[in-house]
Amino acid sequence: MAYRSTDPQLQKMYAAMMALAPDTTSELYHERRQRSGAGHRAAFWDGYNGVKHTPHVIPGTFSAACAAAGRDFRRQQDKTGAPLVEAVGYALQRSQGRGRPALPPELALTERFEVRCTKAQREKLDRLGGVQWLRDKIDRARDG
């Protein structure tokens, strides 16, 4: 495949990225996984991962040539059945949920209430286990 550009420098960058892509010891990889970090690598892996709107790729620049190389390298791998390169960091974050997993709805602590008490009562509550002790007492108490 060839990069469709009349600029010989962009074609040279595309060819260099395509030459680096299959070599897992090249600067594109870290421990055989995607290594972004620098602009050209981020653009390459964005192209590889099929990211459409990315701040790493600016049309008509080296980053666009790198993204095109990533896209074409992925197409080559898909045709040959080669294993895909494992995503890490930013690419991984885009594909998975971020942060702590949500609790099931029945366990989510959504209600809030305030209680007025004396300082001595508050200290005793803290000694007994605080809010968790109070929740346990409520859960164990009989209705009715």
Secondary structure, 3 states (H helix, E strand, C coil): CCCCCCCHHHHHHHHHHHHHCCCCCCCCEECCEECCCCHHHHHHHHHHHCCCCCCCCCCCCHHHHHHHHHHHHHHHHHHHCCCCCECCHHHHHHHCCCCCCCCCCCCCCCCCCCCCCCHHHHHHHHHHCHHHHHHHHHHHCCCC
